[in-house]
Amino acid sequence: MTRLRPFRLHRPTTASEAISLLREIGPDAVPYCGGTELLLVAKLGFTAFTDLVDLKQVEELSGISDADGLRIGATTTHRQIEHSQTVRAGWPTLALLEREVGNLRVRNVGTIGGNLAFADPHSDPATFLTAVGGYVTIVGADATRNVPIEEFVIAPYMTVLGHGELLESVHIPSLDPGDSVVHRKMSFHERPAITVSVRVGVSDGAITRARIAVGSVGPRVMRAPAAERQLDGTQINGGAASAIREAAATAADEIDASADANGSVEYKRQLVRVLTARALNDALSQTGSAPVSLM
């Protein structure tokens, strides 16, 4: 690793002050909070910033509330989300997955906003948010906009954030009655090799809605819309096992997997098939339906 280049540190106390600093300094200024990802790549010599804008003291970017769904401030740490009673009560799957993000040091310092803005393809929160239909709020000098998480990340390490914009908060809609969310992952190293999140809704003994998101196997988190459509209308007590197997196989086919140190494309598609089937089965079990035999 190389030594960090000299830089100036700014500590604004409001979002508008932070935005003004970013616009005034220009592209050489970078916002940060936890810095777990940014400082790592900086030490590797992959950055060229001259100024860091520290967001830790900007209160409006922090906090957790459930007034209308779940709102999580961008500078909220993974550890705070994991231990939030609000999250545990209404979105327990999120609390559980946050418990396994990185390691304890990362969870204590790293933030959900930083995780999403860094746009690492191996992101548990991004996969979960895609499955539940989450979105982020972005603030700039001239406007505030809400962007679905599926549109926020456009490529590995690239988002729709423009210069002088900040990721303000993350939003998760309330679950509908009969809905269940499950997140599954497999890791060979610290970063996951595959993440799968599913949201399944059941009414009158049939699947009425399904969302399947797969991450860590390709360049970005992806939905599996064809697999979702296959599940629509499936009767829980008749044909659910075959429908789950078929949907999992379809998801494996439609996901854009990439070969890397975690395995070949064929191996990753097999992981998608297996973990998607397991996650769907677990989600149905949580809705009160009997577990489905996938053998």
C-alpha positions in Angstrom: 0.0 0.0 0.0 1.1 3.6 -0.6 0.9 6.4 1.8 -2.1 8.8 1.6 -1.5 11.9 -0.3 -1.9 15.2 1.7 -5.5 16.5 1.7 -7.6 19.2 3.4 -10.4 18.1 5.8 -13.7 19.9 6.1 -16.3 19.3 8.8 -19.6 20.9 7.9 -22.6 20.8 10.3 -25.4 21.0 7.8 -26.2 19.3 4.4 -26.4 22.7 2.7 -22.9 23.6 4.0 -21.5 20.3 2.8 -23.1 20.7 -0.7 -21.7 24.2 -0.9 -18.2 22.9 -0.1 -18.4 20.2 -2.7 -19.6 22.7 -5.4 -17.0 25.3 -4.4 -14.0 23.0 -4.4 -15.0 21.0 -7.4 -14.4 17.3 -8.5 -11.3 17.0 -6.3 -13.5 17.1 -3.2 -15.0 13.8 -1.9 -17.7 13.4 0.8 -17.1 10.7 3.4 -18.3 9.5 6.8 -17.0 6.0 7.8 -14.3 5.9 5.2 -14.0 2.1 5.4 -14.0 1.8 1.6 -12.7 5.2 0.5 -9.5 5.2 2.6 -8.7 1.6 1.6 -8.7 2.5 -2.1 -6.9 5.7 -1.3 -4.1 3.8 0.3 -3.9 1.7 -2.8 -3.3 4.8 -4.8 -6.6 4.6 -6.7 -7.9 8.1 -5.8 -6.7 11.7 -6.4 -8.9 13.8 -4.1 -7.4 17.0 -2.5 -10.2 17.6 0.0 -12.4 15.4 2.2 -15.8 16.6 3.4 -16.6 14.8 6.7 -20.3 14.3 7.1 -20.3 12.9 10.7 -21.6 16.1 12.2 -24.4 16.6 9.8 -27.3 15.5 12.0 -30.0 15.6 9.2 -28.1 12.8 7.4 -28.4 10.4 10.4 -31.1 8.6 12.4 -33.8 6.0 12.0 -37.5 6.5 12.0 -40.6 4.7 10.9 -43.2 7.4 10.4 -43.9 6.3 6.8 -42.1 3.0 6.2 -38.5 3.0 7.4 -36.2 6.0 6.9 -32.5 5.5 7.6 -30.1 8.5 7.4 -27.2 7.9 5.1 -24.6 8.3 7.8 -26.2 5.7 10.1 -23.7 2.9 10.8 -24.4 -0.7 10.1 -24.0 -1.4 13.9 -26.7 1.2 14.7 -29.1 -0.4 12.2 -28.4 -3.9 13.5 -29.2 -2.8 17.1 -32.1 -0.5 16.3 -35.3 -1.6 18.0 -37.3 0.0 15.2 -35.6 -2.0 12.6 -35.7 -5.2 14.6 -39.4 -4.8 15.2 -40.5 -4.0 11.7 -37.8 -5.2 9.4 -36.0 -8.0 11.2 -34.4 -9.4 8.1 -32.5 -6.1 7.7 -31.2 -6.2 11.2 -30.0 -9.8 10.7 -28.2 -9.1 7.5 -26.5 -6.0 9.0 -25.1 -8.2 11.7 -23.0 -10.0 9.0 -21.8 -7.0 7.0 -18.0 -7.1 6.8 -16.5 -7.4 10.3 -17.1 -5.7 13.6 -14.8 -2.8 12.8 -16.6 -2.2 9.5 -20.0 -2.3 11.2 -19.0 0.1 13.9 -17.7 2.7 11.4 -19.1 2.0 8.0 -22.4 3.6 7.0 -25.3 2.4 4.9 -25.0 5.5 2.7 -21.3 4.9 2.2 -22.0 1.2 1.3 -24.5 2.2 -1.4 -22.6 5.2 -2.7 -19.4 3.1 -3.1 -21.4 0.8 -5.3 -19.4 -2.3 -4.7 -21.2 -5.2 -6.5 -20.8 -7.3 -3.3 -23.3 -5.4 -1.2 -25.8 -7.0 1.2 -27.9 -3.8 1.7 -28.2 -3.2 -2.0 -29.6 -6.7 -2.7 -32.0 -6.4 0.2 -33.2 -2.9 -0.8 -33.8 -4.1 -4.4 -36.0 -7.0 -3.3 -38.1 -4.8 -1.0 -38.5 -1.9 -3.4 -36.4 0.6 -1.5 -35.2 4.0 -2.7 -32.8 6.7 -1.8 -33.2 10.4 -1.4 -30.5 12.6 -3.0 -30.1 16.3 -2.1 -28.3 19.0 -4.1 -28.1 22.7 -4.2 -31.1 23.1 -6.5 -33.3 20.0 -6.0 -34.1 16.9 -4.0 -34.9 13.7 -5.8 -35.9 10.1 -4.9 -34.3 7.3 -6.9 -35.2 3.6 -6.8 -32.2 1.6 -5.6 -32.4 -0.3 -8.9 -31.6 2.9 -10.7 -29.1 4.3 -8.2 -26.2 2.0 -9.1 -25.4 2.2 -12.8 -22.2 0.1 -12.9 -19.5 -1.2 -10.5 -18.4 1.7 -8.3 -20.6 4.2 -10.3 -23.9 5.7 -9.2 -26.3 8.5 -10.4 -24.9 10.9 -7.8 -23.8 14.1 -9.5 -21.1 16.5 -8.4 -22.3 18.5 -5.4 -25.0 16.0 -4.5 -25.3 14.0 -1.3 -27.1 10.7 -0.5 -29.4 11.9 2.3 -31.4 8.9 3.3 -32.5 5.3 2.5 -36.2 4.4 2.5 -37.9 1.0 2.8 -41.6 0.7 2.3 -43.8 -1.1 4.9 -44.5 -4.7 4.2 -48.0 -5.6 3.1 -50.0 -8.0 5.1 -49.0 -11.6 4.2 -45.5 -10.4 3.0 -42.2 -12.0 4.0 -38.6 -11.0 3.3 -35.6 -13.4 3.4 -32.0 -12.6 2.7 -29.4 -15.4 2.1 -25.7 -15.2 1.3 -22.6 -17.3 0.9 -19.1 -16.0 1.5 -15.7 -17.5 0.9 -13.9 -14.4 2.1 -15.0 -11.2 3.8 -17.1 -10.1 0.9 -20.0 -12.3 -0.2 -19.8 -14.5 -3.2 -23.5 -14.4 -3.7 -26.4 -12.6 -2.0 -30.1 -13.4 -2.6 -33.1 -11.4 -1.2 -36.7 -12.3 -1.9 -40.0 -10.7 -1.0 -43.0 -12.9 -1.2 -46.6 -12.0 -0.6 -49.3 -14.6 0.1 -53.1 -14.2 0.1 -55.8 -16.8 0.1 -53.3 -19.6 -0.2 -51.6 -18.3 -3.3 -48.5 -16.2 -4.1 -49.8 -12.8 -5.1 -46.5 -11.0 -5.5 -42.8 -11.8 -5.6 -39.6 -9.9 -6.0 -36.2 -11.6 -6.4 -32.9 -9.8 -6.2 -29.4 -11.4 -6.7 -26.1 -9.6 -6.0 -22.4 -10.3 -5.8 -22.3 -12.7 -8.8 -22.1 -10.0 -11.5 -21.4 -6.3 -12.1 -24.4 -5.1 -10.1 -27.5 -6.3 -8.2 -30.1 -7.6 -10.6 -33.8 -8.4 -10.4 -35.1 -11.7 -11.9 -38.4 -10.5 -13.4 -39.1 -13.7 -15.4 -38.7 -15.8 -12.3 -41.0 -13.4 -10.4 -43.8 -13.8 -13.0 -43.6 -17.6 -12.8 -44.5 -17.5 -9.2 -47.5 -15.3 -9.5 -50.7 -17.2 -8.7 -48.9 -20.3 -7.4 -51.0 -22.3 -5.0 -49.1 -22.9 -1.8 -50.6 -26.3 -1.1 -50.4 -27.5 -4.7 -47.5 -27.2 -7.0 -45.4 -24.8 -4.9 -42.3 -27.1 -4.9 -42.2 -27.4 -8.6 -42.9 -23.6 -9.1 -40.0 -22.7 -6.7 -37.6 -25.0 -8.5 -38.7 -23.6 -11.9 -38.4 -20.0 -10.8 -35.0 -20.6 -9.2 -33.8 -22.2 -12.5 -35.2 -19.2 -14.4 -33.5 -16.8 -12.1 -30.2 -18.6 -12.6 -30.6 -18.3 -16.4 -31.6 -14.6 -16.5 -29.0 -13.2 -14.1 -25.8 -11.7 -15.6 -23.1 -13.6 -13.8 -19.3 -12.9 -14.2 -16.4 -15.3 -13.7 -13.9 -14.2 -11.0 -12.0 -15.6 -8.0 -15.3 -16.8 -6.5 -16.0 -19.2 -9.4 -17.0 -19.6 -13.0 -20.2 -18.4 -14.6 -21.7 -21.9 -14.5 -20.8 -22.3 -10.8 -22.4 -18.9 -9.9 -25.6 -19.8 -11.8 -25.8 -23.0 -9.7 -25.4 -20.9 -6.6 -28.2 -18.6 -7.8 -30.4 -21.6 -8.4 -29.8 -23.2 -5.0 -30.0 -20.0 -2.8 -33.0 -18.6 -4.6 -34.9 -21.8 -4.0 -34.0 -21.9 -0.4 -34.8 -18.2 0.1 -38.2 -18.6 -1.5 -39.0 -21.7 0.6 -38.0 -19.9 3.8 -40.1 -16.9 2.8 -43.2 -19.0 2.3 -42.5 -20.7 5.7 -42.5 -17.3 7.3 -45.8 -16.4 5.9 -47.3 -19.3 7.8 -47.3 -21.7 5.0 -45.8 -25.2 5.5 -42.2 -25.6 4.4 -42.0 -27.0 0.8 -40.0 -30.1 0.1 -37.5 -29.1 -2.7 -36.1 -32.6 -3.1 
